[in-house]
Amino acid sequence: MGVIRCVADFFVPEHGICGLRPWDSHEVSQLNELKVDMDFVRECQHIRDLGAIMMVEQMPIVGGFLPSVEATAIADVATHLASFALFGASYHLDGPIHVRWGITTARECLQVAGHAAMALDRNTNLLIANQYYTLAGPCTDMCLLETAAQAITDTASGRELLSGVASAKGVAEDYTTGIEARVMGEVALATCKISPQKANEIVDRLVSLYEGRYKTAPKGKKFDECYDPIKVLPTEEHLKVYEKVMLTLEEIGLPLKGIW
């Protein structure tokens, strides 16, 4: 009965739905690359008929179907435009992902995401977002360095929304915590103070700190190993990792003073 009562709390009689409400974000995903099927078309029409907020998601495969980073960036822009012009999206969730590593924080993925976002930001007023998949897991410096590199790229390139962080590639159960999202947000705020040129220099240095560790990336610790699950607060060890990374970011030029 407890489960039924909980679900019933989300029942909206005037819309005849149970669960997601019209003002929640309803996700539907395009296929790779620039493909759709009838299931996708039906989902889009259902969400439009409901009058709900629709997030269309697509993750271009970097190093996959297309022959180069440049070609993938062009396809990424086209995917964004299709979400709005053809499918009626409220906003688009991007996520260029590496064909080998399965992450969005690789150098090539950041190149695709940055160039696509800047092109859209300069020439449209569309609402665009990006999602985060790091190779390393929670309570590791690599995870937070990856997060910071992408947050700088996205913010300097004009993205309005950041979605993350799916640590440990988003495939390990309980391997994500609030510290990663905190770094994502604080780094984004600091990036607003610098030029895209400066951001590019910092990202180049940041990526060089972790891209040599892909084959040995640490899985990190589960949520209940680096957080107090009752108080929902990070452990001292986790905070020390966070502080170390933030100091590193300051040392390489990110103006974080007064933010963290």
Secondary structure, DSSP 8 states (H G I E B T S, - for coil): -HHHHHHHTTEETTTTEESS-TTSEEEEE-BTTTB--HHHHHHHHHHHHHT-EEEEE---EETTTSSSHHHHHHHHHHHHHHHHHTT--SEEEE--EETTT--S-SHHHHHHHHHHHHHHHHH----EEEEEE-SS-SS-HHHHHHHHHHHHHHHHTT-SEEEEEE-GGG-STT---HHHHHHHHHHHHHHTTS-HHHHHHHHHHHHHHHGGGGGG------HHHHEETTTTEE-HHHHHHHHHHHHHHHHTT---TTT-
